[in-house]
Amino acid sequence: MVFIAKSKDEIAGFINCKVKKLYGSSMIDLVAIHPRFCGLGIGSELLLKALEWFKERAEVVYADTQITNIAAINMYQHKGFNYLRS
């Protein structure tokens, strides 16, 4: 599932969600925000939308990002995610 955030007719960002039924878990594979829209809370809103969508689809939600992406790590931790590994 992909959720897209728009501002007027422009795509401001998106989040890509995957459910792995075999393992009973799910993955937030990618969150991307256009640089012009960074810092406006769009990533957090997309994350909340994704978590709502996951509620009936998976028991566990993982998020994947690069260790150097401090903004994403902070966003995930602020929303209750725990750091697992790098």
Residue, then its C-alpha position, 0 to 999 in steps of 0.5 A: m500500500v502506498f499513501i500519498a500526501k498532496s498539497k494542491d496538485e503537487i505530491a508532497g510525500f509518500i509512504n510505502c507499506k508492506v505486509k508479510k503474512l508469512y511472518g505476521s509482521s509488516m514493514i514501512d519500507l520507504v517514506a519520502i518527503h519533497p524537500r520543499f515540504c520537509g519540517l511540516g509534519i507530513g512524514s508524521e501524518l503519513l506514518l500515522k495513516a500507515l499505522e492505522w492501516f496496519k492495525e488489522r493487517a499485522e501484529v508487528v510493524y517494522a520501519d527500515t531506514q539508513i543509519t544516517n537518516i537521523a530525521a527519519i529515526n527521530m520521527y519513528q522514535h517519536k511515534g513509539f518505535n524502538y531502535l532494533r539494529s543498524 
